[in-house]
Amino acid sequence: GAGVSQSPSNKVTEKGKDVELRCDPISGHTALYWYRQRLGQGLEFLIYFQGNSAPDKSGLPSDRFSAERTGESVSTLTIQRTQQEDSAVYLCASSFRGSPGNEQFFGPGTRLTVL
Amino acid sequence: SQQGEEDPQALSIQEGENATMNCSYKTSINNLQWYRQNSGRGLVHLILIRSNEREKHSGRLRVTLDTSKKSSSLLITASRAADTASYFCATVQTGANNLFFGTGTRLTVIP
């Protein structure tokens, strides 16, 4: 089937507004990751979901960031009261199992611009 | 914070030449992976090398890992213009769930 998909592909918002980003992982993949990539930088880990276990939120930069996942399917990343420093590409990845040795499959990302 | 650093930050070579990128990391790892990124969007997994492996090959790619020096290298042989992209190393720290990415090397292959 299809790879990881993300929507929207681009989002422009005004400072202070909330945004919601969506990720559809590959069917059957139990693990789902969110990363942030600022311009010219590497990826920063944000949050990790594995099956029905409690998510690993250790990478979330502030309490304005939150994410949910419905079972082993769609995930949404919400950023409240957006700030200009939130501008980045937000990448989602999934893997068949959450073990550290497994390859992660990345979506195309959502480019967020906060004016 | 990011775990690894790639060296060089940017590399420009002629088509047909070999390209070598290096990655250093800080803590003990379970494995190290190399990814490729085109145009600042989705990443594609290239190769994974486990902490008990020293060298691995995949097509024109050769990866080495030296855990005593906490470093890895990616060699692309007989480069092609289509290899132009950013290359990132990513480590899975022992006991962690996620990948820690380096800062990336921007490779340009001139036709």
Backbone of each chain as ProteinMPNN parsed JSONL, in Angstrom:
{"seq_chain_A": "GAGVSQSPSNKVTEKGKDVELRCDPISGHTALYWYRQRLGQGLEFLIYFQGNSAPDKSGLPSDRFSAERTGESVSTLTIQRTQQEDSAVYLCASSFRGSPGNEQFFGPGTRLTVL", "coords_chain_A": {"N_chain_A": [[0.722, -1.137, 0.0], [0.118, 2.29, 0.348], [2.515, 4.815, 1.283], [3.627, 6.628, 4.22], [1.474, 9.264, 4.894], [0.922, 12.796, 5.063], [-0.866, 15.647, 6.181], [-1.859, 19.119, 6.329], [0.171, 19.723, 3.351], [1.423, 22.108, 3.315], [1.239, 24.825, 5.598], [0.181, 27.936, 6.522], [0.055, 30.227, 9.064], [-1.167, 32.583, 11.494], [0.613, 34.174, 14.117], [-0.132, 33.041, 17.356], [-2.393, 31.604, 16.735], [-3.977, 28.336, 16.733], [-2.802, 25.207, 15.444], [-3.328, 22.175, 13.608], [-1.876, 19.192, 12.755], [-1.747, 16.412, 10.587], [-1.166, 12.89, 10.463], [-0.976, 9.944, 8.616], [-0.116, 6.768, 9.154], [1.741, 3.966, 7.766], [-0.24, 1.191, 7.039], [-0.618, -1.224, 9.551], [1.704, -0.641, 10.829], [2.936, -0.301, 14.011], [4.294, 1.562, 15.466], [4.76, 5.072, 15.789], [6.137, 8.183, 15.0], [6.882, 11.612, 15.667], [8.671, 14.321, 14.32], [10.571, 17.371, 14.259], [11.871, 19.69, 11.961], [13.928, 22.292, 11.595], [14.887, 24.964, 9.365], [17.595, 24.011, 7.44], [18.584, 22.371, 9.389], [19.075, 19.363, 11.41], [16.865, 16.632, 12.325], [14.58, 16.973, 15.001], [13.49, 15.036, 17.633], [10.148, 14.634, 18.676], [7.779, 13.219, 19.707], [6.653, 9.883, 20.495], [4.735, 7.092, 19.662], [3.697, 3.868, 20.586], [1.862, 1.228, 19.848], [-0.601, 0.522, 22.223], [0.637, 1.6, 24.366], [1.703, 4.08, 26.788], [2.501, 7.218, 25.4], [5.806, 8.378, 24.495], [6.733, 11.378, 25.422], [8.923, 12.919, 25.604], [10.318, 14.627, 23.947], [8.818, 16.859, 23.343], [8.7, 20.347, 22.991], [7.389, 22.292, 24.526], [4.486, 22.98, 26.619], [2.655, 23.784, 24.821], [2.583, 22.104, 22.769], [1.083, 19.119, 21.687], [0.035, 15.725, 21.148], [-1.952, 13.202, 19.644], [-3.035, 9.839, 19.179], [-5.042, 7.607, 17.456], [-5.704, 4.509, 18.347], [-3.88, 2.32, 16.4], [-3.611, 3.949, 14.252], [-4.315, 6.919, 12.656], [-2.595, 9.943, 13.526], [-2.553, 13.051, 15.255], [-0.891, 16.119, 15.514], [-0.87, 18.809, 17.591], [-0.428, 22.253, 17.825], [-0.61, 24.801, 20.001], [-1.406, 28.266, 20.264], [0.515, 29.392, 18.409], [3.931, 30.26, 17.752], [6.469, 32.273, 16.189], [8.88, 30.883, 16.184], [8.059, 28.331, 15.932], [7.927, 27.742, 13.32], [8.689, 25.454, 10.866], [9.505, 22.292, 9.291], [7.372, 19.641, 9.85], [7.72, 16.354, 10.487], [6.509, 13.084, 10.103], [6.856, 9.691, 11.037], [6.679, 6.133, 10.618], [6.96, 2.804, 11.909], [7.277, -0.795, 11.677], [7.465, -2.2, 14.058], [8.124, -0.974, 17.329], [10.703, -1.38, 18.057], [14.104, -0.472, 18.6], [15.711, -1.16, 16.455], [14.394, -1.002, 14.091], [13.669, 0.085, 10.779], [12.583, 3.339, 9.992], [9.865, 4.786, 8.319], [9.296, 7.613, 6.51], [6.971, 10.329, 6.206], [6.056, 12.94, 3.805], [6.097, 15.327, 5.101], [4.919, 18.331, 6.784], [5.016, 21.646, 6.018], [5.247, 24.255, 8.127], [4.482, 27.591, 8.53], [4.717, 30.342, 10.517], [3.434, 33.441, 10.796]], "CA_chain_A": [[0.0, 0.0, 0.0], [0.687, 3.623, 0.296], [3.46, 5.15, 2.323], [3.133, 7.543, 5.241], [0.986, 10.514, 4.325], [0.734, 13.881, 6.009], [-1.631, 16.781, 5.669], [-1.629, 19.574, 4.966], [1.581, 19.743, 2.964], [1.878, 23.431, 3.737], [0.284, 25.534, 6.445], [0.599, 29.271, 6.931], [-0.847, 30.671, 10.111], [-0.747, 33.787, 12.203], [1.07, 33.987, 15.487], [-1.196, 32.976, 18.337], [-3.429, 30.665, 16.329], [-3.7, 26.915, 16.918], [-2.766, 24.426, 14.21], [-3.417, 20.732, 13.775], [-1.219, 18.5, 11.658], [-2.232, 15.038, 10.561], [-0.281, 11.857, 9.919], [-1.52, 8.609, 8.394], [1.035, 5.871, 9.031], [1.568, 2.78, 6.935], [-1.126, 0.237, 7.687], [0.089, -2.318, 10.208], [2.833, -0.139, 11.617], [2.467, -0.023, 15.36], [5.033, 2.686, 16.039], [4.618, 6.328, 15.055], [7.032, 9.204, 15.542], [6.841, 12.977, 15.135], [9.93, 15.062, 14.382], [10.541, 18.732, 13.734], [13.117, 20.057, 11.291], [14.059, 23.704, 11.26], [15.581, 25.177, 8.114], [19.019, 23.725, 7.442], [18.974, 21.623, 10.584], [18.674, 17.965, 11.485], [15.541, 16.398, 12.876], [14.424, 16.927, 16.461], [12.423, 14.135, 18.066], [9.09, 15.268, 19.459], [6.943, 12.289, 20.452], [6.655, 8.514, 19.976], [3.622, 6.225, 20.05], [3.895, 2.444, 20.303], [0.679, 0.469, 20.198], [-1.459, 1.122, 23.241], [1.457, 2.068, 25.488], [1.746, 5.533, 26.984], [3.477, 7.799, 24.479], [7.031, 9.016, 24.976], [6.574, 12.788, 25.086], [10.111, 13.591, 26.141], [10.865, 15.604, 23.018], [7.941, 18.017, 23.125], [9.443, 21.517, 23.48], [6.642, 23.066, 25.516], [3.127, 22.453, 26.807], [1.798, 24.19, 23.699], [2.6, 20.989, 21.826], [0.472, 17.874, 22.143], [-0.254, 14.815, 20.048], [-2.822, 12.08, 19.951], [-3.093, 8.801, 18.16], [-6.21, 6.74, 17.595], [-5.281, 3.124, 18.182], [-2.638, 2.209, 15.642], [-3.821, 4.602, 12.969], [-4.026, 8.333, 12.453], [-2.121, 10.765, 14.636], [-2.582, 14.499, 15.049], [-0.002, 16.946, 16.328], [-1.494, 20.113, 17.78], [0.394, 23.318, 18.393], [-1.49, 25.884, 20.442], [-0.832, 29.623, 20.389], [1.764, 29.267, 17.652], [4.944, 31.3, 17.786], [7.278, 32.275, 14.973], [9.924, 29.862, 16.263], [7.471, 27.03, 15.61], [8.033, 27.542, 11.874], [9.567, 24.318, 10.591], [8.829, 21.159, 8.661], [7.027, 18.621, 10.838], [7.792, 15.058, 9.815], [5.961, 11.926, 10.792], [7.426, 8.425, 10.57], [6.132, 4.957, 11.267], [7.738, 1.571, 11.738], [6.475, -1.985, 11.909], [7.452, -2.358, 15.502], [8.841, 0.144, 17.916], [12.044, -1.71, 18.561], [15.06, 0.514, 18.09], [16.427, -1.575, 15.261], [13.57, -1.004, 12.891], [13.686, 1.216, 9.855], [11.442, 4.242, 10.041], [9.392, 5.265, 7.027], [8.905, 9.003, 6.727], [6.06, 11.039, 5.331], [6.658, 14.077, 3.1], [6.197, 16.473, 5.998], [4.082, 19.531, 6.694], [5.812, 22.864, 6.233], [4.472, 25.232, 8.889], [5.018, 28.945, 8.577], [3.974, 31.194, 11.445], [3.737, 34.84, 10.459]], "C_chain_A": [[0.797, 1.256, 0.0], [1.677, 3.805, 1.427], [2.799, 6.012, 3.374], [2.652, 8.823, 4.549], [0.756, 11.535, 5.426], [-0.082, 14.981, 5.354], [-1.77, 17.849, 6.743], [-0.152, 19.511, 4.607], [2.219, 21.069, 3.348], [0.805, 24.097, 4.575], [0.9, 26.879, 6.83], [-0.421, 29.768, 7.942], [-0.301, 31.935, 10.759], [-0.328, 33.44, 13.619], [-0.121, 34.002, 16.441], [-2.326, 32.006, 17.993], [-2.993, 29.227, 16.628], [-3.652, 26.228, 15.553], [-2.806, 22.942, 14.554], [-2.83, 20.068, 12.544], [-1.58, 17.022, 11.744], [-1.213, 14.093, 9.928], [-1.039, 10.543, 9.806], [-0.359, 7.646, 8.198], [0.731, 4.737, 8.05], [0.733, 1.771, 7.721], [-0.319, -0.915, 8.289], [1.29, -1.886, 11.015], [2.33, 0.278, 12.993], [3.14, 1.203, 15.969], [4.903, 3.918, 15.149], [5.424, 7.4, 15.776], [6.698, 10.544, 14.904], [8.207, 13.625, 15.357], [9.685, 16.478, 13.863], [11.904, 19.017, 13.1], [13.093, 21.528, 10.938], [14.959, 23.83, 10.037], [17.075, 24.906, 8.271], [19.511, 22.908, 8.619], [18.624, 20.144, 10.449], [17.296, 17.849, 12.111], [15.58, 16.363, 14.402], [13.256, 16.002, 16.791], [11.411, 14.889, 18.917], [8.353, 14.252, 20.335], [6.893, 10.949, 19.733], [5.469, 7.757, 20.546], [3.975, 4.781, 19.683], [2.653, 1.694, 20.801], [-0.194, 1.217, 21.189], [-0.68, 1.612, 24.456], [1.376, 3.586, 25.607], [2.811, 6.127, 26.071], [4.691, 8.371, 25.197], [7.002, 10.467, 24.507], [7.83, 13.593, 25.403], [10.679, 14.668, 25.223], [10.008, 16.837, 22.8], [8.569, 19.256, 23.757], [8.711, 22.354, 24.515], [5.246, 22.48, 25.634], [2.165, 22.967, 25.735], [1.682, 23.073, 22.67], [1.931, 19.764, 22.449], [0.196, 17.01, 20.924], [-1.139, 13.704, 20.555], [-2.71, 11.056, 18.829], [-4.277, 7.902, 18.466], [-5.789, 5.313, 17.304], [-3.939, 3.043, 17.498], [-2.823, 2.866, 14.284], [-3.418, 6.068, 13.042], [-3.508, 9.002, 13.722], [-2.263, 12.239, 14.257], [-1.634, 15.165, 16.032], [-0.628, 18.327, 16.394], [-0.505, 21.08, 18.408], [-0.543, 24.467, 18.737], [-0.7, 27.197, 20.505], [0.532, 29.678, 19.694], [2.632, 30.511, 17.771], [5.779, 31.213, 16.511], [8.365, 31.201, 15.007], [9.39, 28.455, 16.027], [7.564, 26.741, 14.114], [9.086, 26.484, 11.588], [8.802, 23.336, 9.711], [8.606, 20.111, 9.743], [6.89, 17.299, 10.1], [7.249, 13.958, 10.71], [6.625, 10.681, 10.204], [6.718, 7.286, 11.278], [7.065, 3.775, 11.044], [6.895, 0.392, 12.169], [6.372, -2.302, 13.382], [8.294, -1.251, 16.081], [10.231, -0.189, 18.385], [13.065, -0.812, 17.898], [15.725, 0.109, 16.792], [15.645, -1.416, 13.987], [13.667, 0.287, 12.094], [12.427, 2.045, 10.021], [11.134, 4.744, 8.637], [8.786, 6.641, 7.243], [7.85, 9.464, 5.728], [6.762, 12.237, 4.705], [6.768, 15.326, 3.955], [5.134, 17.523, 5.76], [4.98, 20.725, 6.98], [4.917, 23.902, 6.891], [5.202, 26.564, 8.903], [4.125, 29.778, 9.482], [4.394, 32.638, 11.202], [3.691, 35.742, 11.68]], "O_chain_A": [[1.989, 1.276, -0.308], [1.68, 3.052, 2.4], [1.574, 6.122, 3.427], [3.359, 9.386, 3.713], [0.439, 11.19, 6.564], [-0.001, 15.214, 4.148], [-1.797, 17.535, 7.932], [0.687, 19.272, 5.476], [3.407, 21.135, 3.664], [-0.388, 23.956, 4.305], [1.995, 26.942, 7.389], [-1.626, 29.728, 7.69], [0.864, 32.296, 10.589], [-0.863, 32.516, 14.232], [-1.0, 34.859, 16.348], [-3.12, 31.635, 18.857], [-1.803, 28.939, 16.759], [-4.366, 26.612, 14.626], [-2.384, 22.516, 15.629], [-3.243, 20.352, 11.42], [-1.7, 16.458, 12.832], [-0.501, 14.451, 8.989], [-1.661, 10.084, 10.764], [0.318, 7.702, 7.172], [-0.396, 4.586, 7.577], [0.97, 1.532, 8.905], [0.541, -1.5, 7.632], [1.836, -2.665, 11.796], [1.421, 1.098, 13.12], [2.601, 1.812, 16.894], [4.934, 3.822, 13.922], [5.392, 7.505, 17.002], [6.282, 10.606, 13.747], [8.812, 13.5, 16.422], [8.729, 16.739, 13.133], [12.947, 18.637, 13.632], [12.324, 21.957, 10.078], [15.707, 22.907, 9.713], [17.738, 25.495, 9.125], [20.717, 22.768, 8.825], [17.963, 19.732, 9.496], [16.643, 18.854, 12.391], [16.493, 15.798, 15.005], [12.153, 16.182, 16.273], [11.782, 15.688, 19.776], [8.306, 14.4, 21.556], [7.068, 10.88, 18.516], [5.224, 7.775, 21.752], [4.49, 4.516, 18.597], [2.431, 1.549, 22.004], [-0.485, 2.4, 21.012], [-1.275, 1.997, 25.463], [1.028, 4.282, 24.654], [3.914, 5.588, 25.981], [4.612, 8.79, 26.352], [7.222, 10.748, 23.329], [7.784, 14.822, 25.46], [11.438, 15.528, 25.671], [10.442, 17.774, 22.129], [8.934, 19.229, 24.932], [9.347, 23.056, 25.301], [4.859, 21.601, 24.863], [0.985, 22.618, 25.746], [0.8, 23.091, 21.811], [2.19, 19.423, 23.603], [0.13, 17.508, 19.801], [-1.088, 13.316, 21.723], [-2.343, 11.373, 17.697], [-4.48, 7.49, 19.609], [-5.546, 4.95, 16.153], [-2.963, 3.632, 17.963], [-2.268, 2.41, 13.285], [-2.303, 6.399, 13.444], [-3.923, 8.675, 14.834], [-2.114, 12.617, 13.095], [-1.585, 14.822, 17.213], [-0.888, 18.944, 15.361], [0.163, 20.763, 19.392], [-1.192, 25.034, 17.857], [0.503, 27.215, 20.765], [1.554, 29.97, 20.313], [2.146, 31.637, 17.875], [5.785, 30.183, 15.837], [8.732, 30.666, 13.961], [10.16, 27.5, 15.931], [7.309, 25.616, 13.685], [10.234, 26.604, 12.016], [7.619, 23.521, 9.424], [9.533, 19.739, 10.463], [6.056, 17.148, 9.207], [7.504, 13.922, 11.914], [6.918, 10.634, 9.009], [6.22, 7.444, 12.392], [7.858, 3.76, 10.102], [5.931, 0.537, 12.921], [5.298, -2.634, 13.884], [9.103, -0.653, 15.372], [10.878, 0.626, 19.042], [12.896, -0.432, 16.739], [16.259, 0.966, 16.088], [16.171, -1.667, 12.903], [13.736, 1.392, 12.633], [11.332, 1.504, 10.173], [12.036, 5.081, 7.871], [7.878, 6.813, 8.055], [7.837, 9.049, 4.569], [7.916, 12.524, 5.023], [7.452, 16.28, 3.582], [4.532, 17.6, 4.689], [5.617, 20.812, 8.03], [3.949, 24.371, 6.292], [6.383, 26.646, 9.243], [2.924, 29.904, 9.242], [5.556, 33.003, 11.381], [3.921, 36.946, 11.567]]}, "seq_chain_B": "SQQGEEDPQALSIQEGENATMNCSYKTSINNLQWYRQNSGRGLVHLILIRSNEREKHSGRLRVTLDTSKKSSSLLITASRAADTASYFCATVQTGANNLFFGTGTRLTVIP", "coords_chain_B": {"N_chain_B": [[18.072, 17.692, 22.132], [20.415, 17.404, 19.425], [22.079, 14.367, 18.593], [24.199, 13.643, 17.0], [26.905, 14.65, 14.838], [27.605, 15.619, 11.573], [30.185, 15.497, 9.139], [31.78, 16.484, 6.195], [29.911, 19.65, 6.431], [29.013, 20.402, 3.994], [29.485, 19.133, 0.704], [30.957, 18.969, -2.423], [31.231, 17.352, -5.461], [32.533, 15.842, -8.495], [30.637, 14.055, -10.914], [30.905, 10.534, -10.816], [33.029, 10.456, -9.092], [34.015, 9.422, -5.747], [32.18, 9.818, -2.707], [32.603, 10.745, 0.613], [31.237, 10.776, 3.792], [31.174, 11.731, 7.175], [30.279, 10.83, 10.536], [29.797, 11.679, 13.864], [29.076, 10.69, 17.207], [27.655, 10.758, 20.558], [26.87, 9.124, 22.757], [26.456, 5.728, 24.044], [25.265, 3.339, 21.709], [22.549, 1.544, 20.13], [22.11, 1.009, 17.449], [23.133, 2.448, 14.29], [21.946, 4.564, 11.784], [21.687, 5.573, 8.369], [20.249, 8.17, 6.519], [18.661, 9.66, 3.704], [17.777, 12.799, 2.323], [15.78, 14.582, 0.181], [15.349, 17.806, -1.091], [14.519, 18.958, 1.347], [12.362, 17.584, 2.476], [10.602, 14.564, 2.949], [12.359, 11.783, 4.457], [14.517, 9.133, 3.405], [15.298, 5.879, 4.197], [18.542, 4.523, 4.165], [20.577, 2.679, 5.053], [21.356, 0.471, 7.746], [23.412, -0.055, 10.519], [24.487, -2.209, 12.985], [25.497, -2.066, 16.447], [27.369, -4.016, 16.945], [28.532, -4.505, 14.572], [30.985, -3.796, 12.044], [31.303, -3.023, 9.443], [29.334, -2.444, 6.535], [27.636, -3.145, 3.487], [25.731, -1.859, 0.761], [24.721, -1.994, -2.324], [26.001, 0.753, -4.003], [26.778, 1.864, -1.672], [28.747, 2.122, 1.261], [29.163, 1.52, 4.603], [30.811, 2.256, 7.594], [31.509, 1.546, 11.029], [32.8, 2.651, 14.034], [32.843, 1.971, 17.162], [34.482, 2.499, 19.3], [35.556, 4.946, 18.778], [33.277, 6.308, 18.514], [32.127, 6.894, 15.972], [31.103, 7.048, 12.516], [31.16, 6.287, 9.02], [29.987, 7.128, 5.779], [30.241, 5.965, 2.596], [29.839, 6.757, -0.726], [30.108, 5.308, -3.733], [31.274, 5.898, -7.108], [29.69, 8.243, -7.83], [26.552, 9.799, -8.763], [24.655, 12.304, -10.488], [22.091, 12.2, -9.524], [22.446, 11.514, -6.906], [22.64, 13.77, -5.468], [21.745, 15.373, -2.573], [20.706, 15.733, 0.888], [22.386, 14.127, 3.532], [21.892, 12.234, 6.381], [23.036, 11.021, 9.489], [21.747, 8.85, 11.965], [21.172, 7.907, 15.258], [20.301, 5.246, 17.446], [19.969, 5.36, 20.676], [21.114, 3.356, 23.387], [18.539, 1.764, 25.029], [16.693, 3.684, 24.316], [13.837, 4.981, 22.49], [13.66, 6.4, 20.139], [15.032, 7.959, 17.153], [18.05, 9.788, 17.057], [19.103, 12.493, 15.349], [21.815, 13.61, 13.275], [23.406, 16.639, 12.1], [23.589, 16.713, 9.39], [24.897, 16.3, 6.027], [25.293, 18.141, 3.158], [25.272, 17.044, -0.002], [26.478, 17.654, -3.205], [26.461, 16.61, -6.457], [28.125, 17.106, -9.322], [27.226, 17.126, -12.689]], "CA_chain_B": [[19.232, 18.148, 21.378], [20.864, 16.43, 18.458], [23.08, 13.459, 19.118], [25.367, 13.471, 16.151], [27.361, 15.708, 13.952], [28.19, 15.137, 10.329], [31.331, 16.238, 8.634], [31.632, 17.943, 6.24], [28.54, 20.143, 6.334], [28.678, 20.423, 2.579], [30.471, 18.442, -0.119], [30.666, 19.085, -3.841], [32.141, 16.49, -6.214], [32.178, 15.562, -9.878], [30.004, 12.763, -11.156], [31.874, 9.46, -10.974], [33.926, 10.424, -7.939], [33.448, 8.877, -4.517], [31.851, 10.805, -1.667], [32.692, 10.214, 1.968], [30.667, 11.612, 4.839], [31.473, 11.191, 8.497], [29.302, 11.127, 11.573], [30.249, 11.379, 15.224], [27.984, 10.706, 18.165], [28.153, 11.02, 21.911], [26.58, 8.126, 23.795], [26.426, 4.359, 23.538], [24.147, 3.186, 20.785], [22.063, 0.242, 19.731], [22.479, 0.945, 16.038], [23.284, 3.726, 13.606], [21.287, 4.506, 10.48], [21.893, 6.69, 7.453], [19.067, 8.552, 5.763], [18.839, 10.645, 2.636], [16.648, 13.709, 2.232], [15.752, 15.45, -0.998], [14.519, 19.019, -1.08], [14.046, 19.325, 2.667], [11.107, 16.956, 2.879], [10.682, 13.237, 3.55], [13.629, 11.074, 4.477], [14.517, 7.758, 2.931], [16.282, 5.057, 4.902], [19.543, 3.952, 3.277], [21.295, 1.524, 5.576], [21.443, 0.376, 9.202], [24.53, -0.863, 10.996], [24.307, -2.467, 14.407], [26.665, -1.683, 17.255], [28.371, -5.091, 16.928], [29.035, -4.624, 13.205], [32.025, -2.822, 11.748], [31.19, -2.549, 8.063], [28.175, -2.969, 5.843], [27.541, -2.677, 2.115], [24.454, -1.945, 0.081], [24.908, -1.377, -3.637], [27.151, 1.656, -4.059], [26.985, 2.427, -0.34], [29.541, 1.367, 2.232], [29.119, 2.175, 5.902], [31.661, 1.706, 8.648], [31.179, 1.982, 12.382], [33.856, 2.469, 15.024], [32.206, 2.335, 18.429], [35.483, 3.017, 20.234], [35.702, 6.371, 18.453], [31.93, 6.85, 18.371], [32.049, 7.524, 14.661], [30.685, 6.244, 11.387], [31.338, 6.953, 7.743], [29.188, 6.667, 4.639], [30.934, 6.135, 1.323], [29.055, 6.53, -1.936], [31.07, 5.14, -4.831], [30.819, 6.205, -8.469], [28.528, 9.095, -7.596], [25.722, 10.242, -9.877], [23.968, 13.57, -10.216], [20.883, 11.899, -8.743], [22.815, 11.343, -5.496], [22.574, 15.084, -4.83], [20.753, 15.349, -1.492], [21.299, 15.834, 2.22], [22.533, 12.82, 4.142], [21.883, 12.33, 7.841], [23.175, 9.832, 10.309], [20.813, 8.846, 13.092], [21.524, 6.845, 16.185], [19.35, 4.778, 18.442], [20.715, 5.197, 21.916], [20.768, 2.185, 24.182], [17.398, 1.985, 25.908], [15.801, 4.747, 23.83], [12.833, 4.588, 21.508], [13.633, 7.225, 18.946], [16.278, 8.27, 16.474], [18.67, 11.088, 17.252], [19.697, 12.819, 14.051], [22.897, 14.556, 13.155], [23.106, 17.908, 11.455], [23.491, 16.479, 7.954], [25.865, 16.728, 5.016], [24.668, 18.471, 1.877], [26.107, 16.562, -1.099], [26.151, 18.075, -4.568], [27.213, 15.892, -7.476], [28.083, 17.917, -10.549], [27.257, 16.245, -13.867]], "C_chain_B": [[19.699, 17.031, 20.46], [22.028, 15.633, 19.016], [24.353, 13.496, 18.315], [25.723, 14.694, 15.359], [27.968, 15.08, 12.729], [29.308, 16.066, 9.879], [31.645, 15.68, 7.251], [30.164, 18.366, 6.222], [28.075, 20.159, 4.9], [29.824, 19.811, 1.793], [30.043, 18.546, -1.573], [31.702, 18.291, -4.629], [31.654, 16.353, -7.646], [31.544, 14.17, -9.974], [31.082, 11.709, -11.41], [32.853, 9.359, -9.815], [33.218, 9.769, -6.753], [33.198, 10.005, -3.521], [31.916, 10.12, -0.312], [32.163, 11.227, 2.963], [30.905, 10.933, 6.174], [30.444, 11.648, 9.512], [29.927, 10.781, 12.911], [29.071, 11.491, 16.167], [28.55, 10.651, 19.574], [27.958, 9.889, 22.907], [26.612, 6.719, 23.196], [25.155, 4.145, 22.736], [23.77, 1.73, 20.581], [22.389, 0.0, 18.264], [22.607, 2.354, 15.482], [22.698, 3.575, 12.21], [21.671, 5.737, 9.659], [20.619, 6.894, 6.647], [19.453, 9.598, 4.729], [17.595, 11.506, 2.584], [16.81, 14.584, 1.002], [14.869, 16.646, -0.709], [13.863, 19.303, 0.252], [12.74, 18.688, 3.1], [11.355, 15.547, 3.41], [12.039, 12.587, 3.444], [13.455, 9.651, 3.998], [15.644, 7.009, 3.634], [17.238, 4.438, 3.895], [20.106, 2.653, 3.821], [21.341, 1.609, 7.096], [22.637, -0.495, 9.557], [24.395, -0.993, 12.514], [25.617, -2.212, 15.159], [27.738, -2.769, 17.265], [28.906, -5.36, 15.513], [30.06, -3.527, 12.94], [31.889, -2.245, 10.341], [29.977, -3.205, 7.429], [28.111, -2.354, 4.451], [26.105, -2.79, 1.625], [24.599, -1.226, -1.251], [26.165, -0.531, -3.668], [27.471, 2.29, -2.699], [27.845, 1.495, 0.511], [29.548, 2.168, 3.528], [30.078, 1.469, 6.843], [31.237, 2.273, 9.991], [32.351, 1.656, 13.302], [33.292, 2.915, 16.372], [33.208, 2.867, 19.444], [35.712, 4.509, 20.016], [34.353, 7.064, 18.345], [31.811, 7.597, 17.032], [31.643, 6.511, 13.6], [30.999, 7.018, 10.117], [30.435, 6.299, 6.711], [29.976, 6.989, 3.376], [29.968, 5.824, 0.199], [30.057, 6.445, -3.082], [30.434, 5.494, -6.167], [29.573, 7.088, -8.447], [27.847, 9.511, -8.897], [25.058, 11.556, -9.5], [22.737, 13.343, -9.339], [21.18, 11.645, -7.268], [22.796, 12.672, -4.743], [21.421, 15.124, -3.831], [21.473, 15.687, -0.191], [21.302, 14.449, 2.849], [22.681, 12.998, 5.652], [22.223, 10.984, 8.454], [22.214, 9.966, 11.491], [21.156, 7.663, 13.979], [20.344, 6.484, 17.073], [20.155, 4.508, 19.695], [20.227, 3.972, 22.665], [19.62, 2.534, 25.118], [16.423, 3.039, 25.44], [14.867, 4.212, 22.758], [12.996, 5.272, 20.152], [15.016, 7.403, 18.348], [16.75, 9.658, 16.869], [19.472, 11.391, 15.996], [20.869, 13.773, 14.19], [22.454, 15.766, 12.354], [23.09, 17.801, 9.931], [24.662, 16.978, 7.135], [25.116, 16.96, 3.72], [25.636, 18.08, 0.776], [25.589, 17.082, -2.426], [27.058, 17.331, -5.523], [27.03, 16.613, -8.795], [28.192, 17.021, -11.772], [28.44, 16.559, -14.787]], "O_chain_B": [[19.41, 15.857, 20.693], [22.844, 16.134, 19.791], [25.451, 13.394, 18.861], [24.945, 15.639, 15.231], [28.746, 14.13, 12.82], [29.344, 17.252, 10.209], [31.772, 14.462, 7.133], [29.278, 17.535, 6.022], [26.895, 19.957, 4.614], [30.99, 19.951, 2.164], [28.899, 18.245, -1.913], [32.904, 18.519, -4.49], [30.519, 16.7, -7.97], [31.876, 13.254, -9.221], [32.05, 11.96, -12.128], [33.44, 8.303, -9.582], [32.0, 9.588, -6.753], [33.912, 11.007, -3.499], [31.351, 9.043, -0.12], [32.582, 12.385, 2.978], [30.844, 9.708, 6.282], [29.824, 12.702, 9.371], [30.519, 9.714, 13.071], [28.169, 12.299, 15.948], [29.758, 10.516, 19.769], [28.78, 9.705, 23.804], [26.775, 6.552, 21.987], [24.103, 4.704, 23.049], [24.559, 0.817, 20.825], [22.877, -1.065, 17.885], [22.231, 3.329, 16.132], [22.93, 2.571, 11.537], [21.943, 6.804, 10.208], [20.0, 5.947, 6.163], [20.443, 10.315, 4.876], [16.483, 11.012, 2.775], [17.836, 15.237, 0.808], [13.779, 16.513, -0.152], [12.754, 19.838, 0.29], [12.074, 19.197, 4.001], [12.24, 15.358, 4.244], [12.777, 12.8, 2.482], [12.397, 9.043, 4.159], [16.791, 7.455, 3.656], [16.804, 3.888, 2.883], [20.112, 1.637, 3.127], [21.363, 2.702, 7.661], [22.843, -1.552, 8.96], [24.213, -0.004, 13.223], [26.694, -2.153, 14.566], [28.898, -2.482, 17.561], [29.641, -6.322, 15.292], [30.005, -2.457, 13.545], [32.309, -1.117, 10.08], [29.631, -4.347, 7.731], [28.481, -1.196, 4.253], [25.365, -3.691, 2.019], [24.6, 0.004, -1.303], [27.261, -1.021, -3.397], [28.342, 3.154, -2.603], [27.697, 0.273, 0.488], [29.897, 3.349, 3.541], [30.146, 0.241, 6.88], [30.668, 3.362, 10.064], [32.829, 0.523, 13.339], [33.273, 4.107, 16.677], [32.832, 3.606, 20.354], [36.024, 5.242, 20.955], [34.289, 8.27, 18.11], [31.443, 8.771, 16.986], [31.812, 5.303, 13.759], [31.094, 8.245, 10.131], [30.158, 5.101, 6.757], [30.332, 8.14, 3.126], [29.351, 4.759, 0.172], [30.77, 7.409, -3.361], [29.218, 5.402, -6.337], [28.53, 6.716, -8.984], [28.46, 9.569, -9.962], [24.92, 11.873, -8.318], [22.386, 14.188, -8.515], [20.254, 11.567, -6.461], [22.921, 12.695, -3.518], [20.262, 14.932, -4.199], [22.686, 15.899, -0.171], [20.34, 13.693, 2.714], [23.483, 13.801, 6.127], [21.756, 9.941, 7.997], [21.918, 11.071, 11.945], [21.398, 6.556, 13.497], [19.505, 7.325, 17.398], [20.924, 3.549, 19.764], [19.056, 3.603, 22.577], [19.711, 3.478, 25.904], [15.413, 3.273, 26.103], [15.082, 3.137, 22.198], [12.518, 4.767, 19.137], [16.028, 7.048, 18.951], [15.951, 10.586, 16.999], [20.388, 10.657, 15.626], [20.914, 14.618, 15.083], [21.288, 15.899, 11.983], [22.619, 18.717, 9.256], [25.33, 17.947, 7.497], [24.393, 16.086, 3.242], [26.693, 18.693, 0.623], [24.402, 16.962, -2.732], [28.282, 17.409, -5.416], [25.92, 16.716, -9.316], [29.137, 16.241, -11.889], [28.609, 15.91, -15.819]]}, "name": "protein", "num_of_chains": 2, "seq": "GAGVSQSPSNKVTEKGKDVELRCDPISGHTALYWYRQRLGQGLEFLIYFQGNSAPDKSGLPSDRFSAERTGESVSTLTIQRTQQEDSAVYLCASSFRGSPGNEQFFGPGTRLTVLSQQGEEDPQALSIQEGENATMNCSYKTSINNLQWYRQNSGRGLVHLILIRSNEREKHSGRLRVTLDTSKKSSSLLITASRAADTASYFCATVQTGANNLFFGTGTRLTVIP"}
